[in-house]
């Protein structure tokens, strides 16, 4: 039984084609990265992570990023749709929510910072080889923030 003329006869076909194209463009093997960030010293601001390939490590504009409200002790940040590859995570607690790592004299971070594999922070940032890990499916990593000024972590439990 026909109910009347179709106002836009090709619209349904075009819409279905557009939906199919979007589904085909989605990364089939994209993964979810769950980062457990330890040693968060307070509940101020957010914990932010960047997931960086080697050419973007220690720079802005890494292809994947995420954040979660800071929780003293442990904060979990989840990032979806990460393509398989070799990456390093750089993390910081953005205590004042200004979307930047605040620094003092000589570039020393005022806020907590950390890297995947708990790559060592010496007199400078860590090396790529010390922070790199592979994502080839859903992945969970753990790292701890390090604070150079003020309390070095959350208050001790009593």
C-alpha contacts under 8 A as a table, 3 or more apart, distances in Angstrom:
res1	aa1	res2	aa2	distance
6	X	9	X	5.37
8	X	11	X	5.35
8	X	12	X	7.91
9	X	12	X	7.05
10	X	13	X	5.37
10	X	14	X	6.17
11	X	14	X	5.11
11	X	15	X	6.01
12	X	15	X	5.09
12	X	16	X	6.14
13	X	16	X	5.18
13	X	17	X	6.13
14	X	17	X	5.03
14	X	18	X	6.11
15	X	18	X	5.08
15	X	19	X	6.26
16	X	19	X	5.17
16	X	20	X	6.17
17	X	20	X	5.09
17	X	21	X	6.13
18	X	21	X	5.08
18	X	22	X	6.29
19	X	22	X	5.18
19	X	23	X	6.31
20	X	23	X	5.12
20	X	24	X	6.20
21	X	24	X	5.11
21	X	25	X	6.19
22	X	25	X	5.17
22	X	26	X	6.42
23	X	26	X	5.42
24	X	27	X	7.92
27	X	30	X	5.29
27	X	81	X	7.39
27	X	83	X	7.19
29	X	83	X	6.92
29	X	84	X	7.20
29	X	137	X	7.21
30	X	80	X	7.68
30	X	81	X	4.71
30	X	82	X	5.13
30	X	83	X	4.70
30	X	84	X	6.50
30	X	137	X	7.19
31	X	80	X	6.26
31	X	81	X	5.27
31	X	82	X	5.01
31	X	83	X	6.28
31	X	84	X	6.98
31	X	135	X	7.42
31	X	136	X	7.24
31	X	137	X	4.99
31	X	138	X	4.73
31	X	139	X	7.33
32	X	78	X	7.00
32	X	79	X	5.68
32	X	80	X	4.34
32	X	81	X	5.92
32	X	82	X	6.11
32	X	137	X	7.26
32	X	138	X	4.74
32	X	139	X	6.33
33	X	78	X	5.77
33	X	79	X	5.23
33	X	80	X	6.43
33	X	82	X	7.14
33	X	135	X	7.94
33	X	138	X	5.96
33	X	139	X	4.93
33	X	140	X	5.84
33	X	141	X	7.69
34	X	76	X	6.91
34	X	77	X	5.92
34	X	78	X	4.51
34	X	79	X	6.52
34	X	138	X	7.97
34	X	139	X	6.24
34	X	140	X	4.66
34	X	141	X	6.41
35	X	76	X	5.70
35	X	77	X	5.21
35	X	78	X	6.26
35	X	140	X	5.82
35	X	141	X	5.00
35	X	142	X	5.81
35	X	143	X	7.58
36	X	74	X	6.68
36	X	75	X	6.06
36	X	76	X	4.65
36	X	77	X	6.60
36	X	140	X	7.51
36	X	141	X	6.16
36	X	142	X	4.67
36	X	143	X	6.43
37	X	40	X	7.13
37	X	74	X	5.58
37	X	75	X	5.18
37	X	76	X	5.99
37	X	77	X	7.53
37	X	142	X	6.01
37	X	143	X	5.25
37	X	144	X	5.49
37	X	145	X	6.91
38	X	73	X	5.62
38	X	74	X	4.48
38	X	75	X	6.55
38	X	142	X	7.37
38	X	143	X	6.05
38	X	144	X	4.34
38	X	145	X	6.22
39	X	72	X	7.31
39	X	73	X	4.92
39	X	74	X	6.37
39	X	144	X	5.40
39	X	145	X	5.48
39	X	146	X	7.40
39	X	153	X	5.14
39	X	154	X	6.23
40	X	43	X	7.90
40	X	70	X	7.03
40	X	71	X	6.62
40	X	72	X	4.97
40	X	73	X	4.78
40	X	74	X	6.03
40	X	75	X	7.03
40	X	93	X	7.33
40	X	112	X	7.55
40	X	144	X	7.72
40	X	145	X	6.40
40	X	153	X	5.94
40	X	154	X	6.02
41	X	72	X	5.26
41	X	73	X	6.34
41	X	151	X	7.21
41	X	152	X	7.05
41	X	153	X	4.15
41	X	154	X	3.68
41	X	155	X	7.03
42	X	70	X	6.90
42	X	71	X	6.38
42	X	72	X	4.52
42	X	73	X	7.60
42	X	153	X	7.83
42	X	154	X	5.97
43	X	46	X	7.92
43	X	69	X	7.38
43	X	70	X	4.78
43	X	71	X	4.83
43	X	72	X	5.48
44	X	69	X	7.87
44	X	70	X	6.04
44	X	71	X	7.99
44	X	94	X	7.81
44	X	95	X	4.91
44	X	96	X	7.01
45	X	69	X	6.18
45	X	70	X	5.79
45	X	93	X	7.04
45	X	94	X	5.45
45	X	95	X	4.20
45	X	96	X	5.58
45	X	97	X	5.26
46	X	67	X	6.30
46	X	68	X	5.45
46	X	69	X	4.27
46	X	70	X	4.56
46	X	93	X	5.79
46	X	94	X	5.28
46	X	95	X	6.37
46	X	97	X	6.65
47	X	67	X	5.39
47	X	68	X	5.56
47	X	69	X	6.23
47	X	70	X	5.35
47	X	75	X	7.15
47	X	77	X	7.61
47	X	91	X	7.08
47	X	92	X	5.74
47	X	93	X	4.32
47	X	94	X	5.96
48	X	65	X	7.39
48	X	66	X	5.86
48	X	67	X	4.24
48	X	68	X	6.83
48	X	77	X	7.73
48	X	91	X	5.59
48	X	92	X	5.49
48	X	93	X	6.24
48	X	94	X	6.84
49	X	65	X	5.54
49	X	66	X	5.47
49	X	67	X	6.14
49	X	77	X	7.57
49	X	89	X	6.42
49	X	90	X	5.66
49	X	91	X	4.28
49	X	92	X	6.63
50	X	62	X	6.00
50	X	63	X	7.79
50	X	64	X	5.93
50	X	65	X	4.39
50	X	66	X	6.78
50	X	89	X	5.57
50	X	90	X	5.37
50	X	91	X	6.43
51	X	62	X	6.07
51	X	63	X	6.75
51	X	64	X	5.09
51	X	65	X	5.88
51	X	87	X	6.20
51	X	88	X	5.86
51	X	89	X	4.67
51	X	90	X	6.78
52	X	55	X	7.73
52	X	56	X	5.52
52	X	57	X	5.29
52	X	62	X	4.94
52	X	63	X	6.50
52	X	64	X	7.02
52	X	87	X	5.18
52	X	88	X	5.34
52	X	89	X	6.22
52	X	90	X	7.75
53	X	56	X	5.56
53	X	57	X	6.13
53	X	62	X	7.40
53	X	85	X	7.85
53	X	86	X	6.26
53	X	87	X	4.63
53	X	88	X	6.54
54	X	57	X	5.20
54	X	86	X	7.77
54	X	87	X	6.69
54	X	88	X	7.49
54	X	128	X	6.72
56	X	59	X	5.32
56	X	60	X	7.08
56	X	61	X	7.25
56	X	62	X	5.76
57	X	62	X	7.49
57	X	88	X	6.90
57	X	90	X	7.95
57	X	128	X	7.10
58	X	90	X	7.42
58	X	125	X	7.94
59	X	62	X	7.21
62	X	65	X	7.11
64	X	79	X	7.47
64	X	82	X	6.89
65	X	79	X	6.74
66	X	77	X	6.40
66	X	78	X	6.64
66	X	79	X	5.63
67	X	77	X	5.60
67	X	78	X	7.59
68	X	75	X	7.14
68	X	76	X	6.90
68	X	77	X	5.54
69	X	75	X	7.53
70	X	75	X	5.96
70	X	93	X	7.18
71	X	74	X	6.02
71	X	75	X	5.27
72	X	75	X	7.30
72	X	154	X	5.72
73	X	153	X	7.58
73	X	154	X	5.72
79	X	82	X	7.16
83	X	135	X	7.62
83	X	136	X	7.99
84	X	134	X	7.47
84	X	135	X	5.02
84	X	136	X	4.78
84	X	137	X	6.90
85	X	134	X	5.72
85	X	135	X	5.38
85	X	136	X	6.60
86	X	132	X	6.42
86	X	133	X	5.62
86	X	134	X	4.46
86	X	135	X	6.30
87	X	132	X	5.36
87	X	133	X	5.62
87	X	134	X	6.26
87	X	135	X	7.42
88	X	115	X	7.17
88	X	116	X	5.81
88	X	128	X	7.11
88	X	131	X	5.28
88	X	132	X	4.60
88	X	133	X	6.26
89	X	115	X	5.45
89	X	116	X	4.96
89	X	131	X	7.27
89	X	132	X	7.90
90	X	113	X	7.48
90	X	114	X	5.99
90	X	115	X	4.65
90	X	116	X	6.70
91	X	113	X	5.55
91	X	114	X	5.09
91	X	115	X	6.02
91	X	145	X	7.50
92	X	101	X	6.96
92	X	111	X	6.82
92	X	112	X	5.37
92	X	113	X	4.25
92	X	114	X	6.29
92	X	145	X	7.02
93	X	101	X	7.96
93	X	111	X	5.93
93	X	112	X	5.31
93	X	113	X	6.69
93	X	145	X	7.93
94	X	97	X	5.15
94	X	98	X	6.85
94	X	99	X	6.44
94	X	100	X	6.81
94	X	101	X	6.64
94	X	111	X	6.71
95	X	111	X	6.85
97	X	100	X	7.79
101	X	109	X	6.49
101	X	110	X	7.40
101	X	111	X	6.45
102	X	109	X	5.84
102	X	110	X	5.45
102	X	111	X	6.32
103	X	107	X	5.22
103	X	108	X	5.26
103	X	109	X	4.29
103	X	110	X	5.09
103	X	111	X	7.66
104	X	107	X	5.53
104	X	108	X	5.35
104	X	109	X	6.41
104	X	110	X	6.41
105	X	108	X	6.24
108	X	148	X	7.26
109	X	112	X	7.06
109	X	113	X	7.39
109	X	147	X	7.65
109	X	148	X	6.69
109	X	149	X	7.83
110	X	147	X	7.27
110	X	148	X	6.70
110	X	149	X	5.87
111	X	147	X	6.25
111	X	148	X	7.70
111	X	149	X	7.63
112	X	145	X	5.28
112	X	146	X	5.10
112	X	147	X	4.46
112	X	148	X	7.36
113	X	145	X	4.93
113	X	146	X	5.34
113	X	147	X	6.69
114	X	118	X	6.65
114	X	119	X	7.68
114	X	143	X	6.76
114	X	144	X	5.92
114	X	145	X	4.48
114	X	146	X	5.98
115	X	118	X	5.29
115	X	119	X	5.58
115	X	126	X	7.91
115	X	131	X	6.29
115	X	143	X	6.53
115	X	144	X	7.68
115	X	145	X	7.81
116	X	119	X	6.18
116	X	131	X	4.98
116	X	132	X	6.98
116	X	133	X	7.67
116	X	141	X	7.31
116	X	142	X	7.17
116	X	143	X	5.76
117	X	130	X	7.02
117	X	131	X	5.29
117	X	132	X	7.43
117	X	133	X	7.76
117	X	141	X	7.83
117	X	142	X	7.27
117	X	143	X	6.30
118	X	131	X	7.07
118	X	143	X	5.29
118	X	144	X	6.48
119	X	126	X	5.85
119	X	127	X	7.63
119	X	130	X	5.25
119	X	131	X	5.17
120	X	125	X	7.81
120	X	126	X	5.66
120	X	130	X	7.54
121	X	124	X	6.14
121	X	125	X	5.30
121	X	126	X	5.27
122	X	125	X	6.70
122	X	126	X	7.27
126	X	130	X	6.73
126	X	131	X	7.28
127	X	130	X	5.46
127	X	131	X	6.79
128	X	131	X	5.32
128	X	132	X	5.87
129	X	132	X	5.56
135	X	138	X	7.20
135	X	139	X	6.27
136	X	139	X	7.70
146	X	152	X	6.82
146	X	153	X	7.67
147	X	150	X	7.19
147	X	151	X	7.21
147	X	152	X	5.08
147	X	153	X	7.10
148	X	152	X	7.06
149	X	152	X	7.26
151	X	154	X	7.48
